Amino acid sequence: MARVDDMTETGNGAAEPRRPGSRVRSLVDRWRRDPGIWRRGIVLAVCAVLLALLMLMHAHVPNTIGNLGSLTETFLPWFGVFVPVLLVLALLRRSATAVIAVLLPAVVWANLFGGLVIDRSGTGGDLMVVSHNVNADNPDPQGTARSVAASGADVVGLVELKPAMVPAYERALADTYPYHSVQGTVGLWSKHPLTDSRPVDIRLGWTRAMRATVSAPAGSVAVYVAHLPSVRVKLKAGFTANQRDASADQLGEAIAAERTHRVILLGDLNGTMNDRALNAITSQMRSTQGAAGDGMGFSWPAAFPMARIDQILVKGVEPVASWSLPRTESDHLPIAARVTL
């Protein structure tokens, strides 16, 4: 039965259910008559403003203490989760001040990431590329390789290749990709001829980056494959990313010195496009996901992706589409892109 509060009286004395619009007006009227509506929720309003300032001025969060700035920027899109939480709390608190304040972080988040939640992908493209961290302890390397090959990619960059597992990947990919080069723990497989394959020094003492020229029908392109050092979050040391940062600077220098006009970077950078520590790379290249992706494109961890640390970056090349591929036995998702040369 309808509650008395949900009934309105008609002209002939009969009662009928109150319409949804009248309920909203009644709620607004009650809020308007409430003398504390502007005084309550000050703490929530302050939290909303601080959240907006943090997202808006994330570049000013210092890295001097535990690389806190880079850690914040790695998970920056997730700060938007706090917006609906604050809004619900503001409504429960019946605070107009807090409700209005919540609009600030909502607008800031939309300005930073709103464009990523829509589909910007197109059709066509001269070259399809795939990047995948296959995981050194992958229990099914051949299955992972076959899954990547089934994507139809023209060029595949794999990182975290354990030397003992390289033959398994070579056998699984040989029929689809007649050209390949493995340098240290990274490798490049291609349907088109490869030339000038060589390791790239990123200040590690062992090879975790390489470059090669892919002679595609639409033109030649320099393809880099890189796996920057891992980062950890430790209680005392904070965000341990110094080694990664040094390697990113060195890789950025190598790409800046590249003489080929068209450049594609595939690999696990252990950082997002928001992370200032990767500026040596991101300042001269753009993300295919940011330019032509469908959604955020998070790639790690595969079970519940929270960050896009696997990247396909381009320079002198036009992204057409970017997306994530189905999960393999790795702890990362493979990512793909189509580009116009």
Disulfide bonds with the S-S distance in Angstrom:
none
